[in-house]
Amino acid sequence: MFIDDLRLEYIDAIYEIETMSFSLPWSKDSLIKELDNKNAHYFIALLDGKVVGYIGLWEIIDEGHITNIAIHPNFRGHGFGKILLTSAVDYCKNKNFYGITLEVRVSNTIAINLYESLGFVNCGIRKKFYTDNNEDGIIMWKYFR
Ligand SMILES: CC(C)(COP(=O)(O)OP(=O)(O)OC[C@H]1O[C@@H](n2cnc3c(N)ncnc32)[C@H](O)[C@@H]1OP(=O)(O)O)[C@@H](O)C(=O)NCCC(=O)NCCS
């Protein structure tokens, strides 16, 4: 697997994975705007030149906020999600950030397992955070200092 930065040529594949993975997917326009967002950083997982997954984060002062992470359904369970999350964590650690955070649906056991496996902890609940079904979001943090 090869990890690259976000490029325009990857947007169609990312959008396809996004729509296969989320009930509230980002629009293609929002993804394209990320190319010019100086505070956004993406890691794109490529297998034989094809996008199989991605993780995005926003740098907010000295915090990393994960915006999205998804692996193509055909490639889940092979460790790619963990490699991408580790890349984002290491990136934030190297920038001497205070920590890295994200929100996850309370029902998303697989993602919660992934985050906990890398040391993220439950720090609170955003009530009815997800507008499609009013599901609560767990706020998770991994602190570096
Ligand atoms: C969550 C997601 C990114 C994980 O990516 P992945 O490549 O399938 O995960 P990995 O193979 O790297 O596994 C990493 C960890 O996730 C957990 N995990 C993965 N598959 C699992 C499963 N079927 N059941 C339970 N836990 C699982 C395990 O903790 C695993 O660590 P381990 O192998 O050391 O036990 C992927 O399932 C996905 O794209 N889901 C849809 C989008 C999504 O929900 N994103 C998160 C939004 S907050």
Ligand as a Chemical Component Dictionary entry (heavy atoms), coordinates in Angstrom:
data_LIG
# 
_chem_comp.id                   LIG 
_chem_comp.type                 NON-POLYMER 
_chem_comp.pdbx_formal_charge   0 
_chem_comp.three_letter_code    LIG 
# 
loop_
_chem_comp_atom.comp_id 
_chem_comp_atom.atom_id 
_chem_comp_atom.alt_atom_id 
_chem_comp_atom.type_symbol 
_chem_comp_atom.charge 
_chem_comp_atom.model_Cartn_x 
_chem_comp_atom.model_Cartn_y 
_chem_comp_atom.model_Cartn_z 
_chem_comp_atom.pdbx_ordinal 
LIG C1  C1  C 0 -13.950 1.902  10.305 1  
LIG C2  C2  C 0 -13.084 1.499  9.101  2  
LIG C3  C3  C 0 -12.388 2.769  8.549  3  
LIG C4  C4  C 0 -12.015 0.510  9.586  4  
LIG O1  O1  O 0 -11.122 0.255  8.521  5  
LIG P1  P1  P 0 -10.543 -1.226 8.244  6  
LIG O2  O2  O 0 -9.458  -1.106 7.264  7  
LIG O3  O3  O 0 -11.673 -2.130 7.900  8  
LIG O4  O4  O 0 -9.986  -1.606 9.699  9  
LIG P2  P2  P 0 -8.665  -2.451 10.016 10 
LIG O5  O5  O 0 -8.642  -3.690 9.213  11 
LIG O6  O6  O 0 -7.491  -1.548 9.939  12 
LIG O7  O7  O 0 -8.916  -2.850 11.541 13 
LIG C5  C5  C 0 -8.546  -1.945 12.559 14 
LIG C6  C6  C 0 -9.287  -2.280 13.847 15 
LIG O8  O8  O 0 -10.690 -2.041 13.662 16 
LIG C7  C7  C 0 -11.417 -3.008 14.401 17 
LIG N1  N1  N 0 -12.172 -3.842 13.452 18 
LIG C8  C8  C 0 -11.969 -3.965 12.118 19 
LIG N2  N2  N 0 -12.898 -4.789 11.574 20 
LIG C9  C9  C 0 -13.683 -5.191 12.594 21 
LIG C10 C10 C 0 -14.833 -6.023 12.679 22 
LIG N3  N3  N 0 -15.351 -6.625 11.601 23 
LIG N4  N4  N 0 -15.415 -6.195 13.897 24 
LIG C11 C11 C 0 -14.930 -5.579 14.993 25 
LIG N5  N5  N 0 -13.843 -4.760 14.975 26 
LIG C12 C12 C 0 -13.229 -4.574 13.794 27 
LIG C13 C13 C 0 -10.398 -3.841 15.152 28 
LIG O9  O9  O 0 -10.145 -3.188 16.391 29 
LIG C14 C14 C 0 -9.176  -3.708 14.265 30 
LIG O10 O10 O 0 -7.974  -3.891 14.960 31 
LIG P3  P3  P 0 -7.337  -5.385 15.079 32 
LIG O11 O11 O 0 -7.320  -5.954 13.692 33 
LIG O12 O12 O 0 -5.991  -5.125 15.642 34 
LIG O13 O13 O 0 -8.264  -6.126 15.979 35 
LIG C15 C15 C 0 -13.931 0.800  7.990  36 
LIG O14 O14 O 0 -14.672 -0.247 8.587  37 
LIG C16 C16 C 0 -14.886 1.731  7.266  38 
LIG O15 O15 O 0 -14.554 2.324  6.249  39 
LIG N6  N6  N 0 -16.131 1.836  7.782  40 
LIG C17 C17 C 0 -17.150 2.692  7.148  41 
LIG C18 C18 C 0 -16.861 4.152  7.372  42 
LIG C19 C19 C 0 -16.824 4.496  8.857  43 
LIG O16 O16 O 0 -17.632 4.022  9.648  44 
LIG N7  N7  N 0 -15.868 5.375  9.229  45 
LIG C20 C20 C 0 -15.717 5.829  10.604 46 
LIG C21 C21 C 0 -16.539 7.054  10.816 47 
LIG S1  S1  S 0 -16.371 7.687  12.467 48 
# 
loop_
_chem_comp_bond.comp_id 
_chem_comp_bond.atom_id_1 
_chem_comp_bond.atom_id_2 
_chem_comp_bond.value_order 
_chem_comp_bond.pdbx_ordinal 
LIG C1  C2  SING 1  
LIG C2  C3  SING 2  
LIG C2  C4  SING 3  
LIG C2  C15 SING 4  
LIG C4  O1  SING 5  
LIG O1  P1  SING 6  
LIG P1  O2  DOUB 7  
LIG P1  O3  SING 8  
LIG P1  O4  SING 9  
LIG O4  P2  SING 10 
LIG P2  O5  DOUB 11 
LIG P2  O6  SING 12 
LIG P2  O7  SING 13 
LIG O7  C5  SING 14 
LIG C5  C6  SING 15 
LIG C6  O8  SING 16 
LIG C6  C14 SING 17 
LIG O8  C7  SING 18 
LIG C7  N1  SING 19 
LIG C7  C13 SING 20 
LIG N1  C8  SING 21 
LIG N1  C12 SING 22 
LIG C8  N2  DOUB 23 
LIG N2  C9  SING 24 
LIG C9  C10 SING 25 
LIG C9  C12 DOUB 26 
LIG C10 N3  SING 27 
LIG C10 N4  DOUB 28 
LIG N4  C11 SING 29 
LIG C11 N5  DOUB 30 
LIG N5  C12 SING 31 
LIG C13 O9  SING 32 
LIG C13 C14 SING 33 
LIG C14 O10 SING 34 
LIG O10 P3  SING 35 
LIG P3  O11 DOUB 36 
LIG P3  O12 SING 37 
LIG P3  O13 SING 38 
LIG C15 O14 SING 39 
LIG C15 C16 SING 40 
LIG C16 O15 DOUB 41 
LIG C16 N6  SING 42 
LIG N6  C17 SING 43 
LIG C17 C18 SING 44 
LIG C18 C19 SING 45 
LIG C19 O16 DOUB 46 
LIG C19 N7  SING 47 
LIG N7  C20 SING 48 
LIG C20 C21 SING 49 
LIG C21 S1  SING 50 
# 
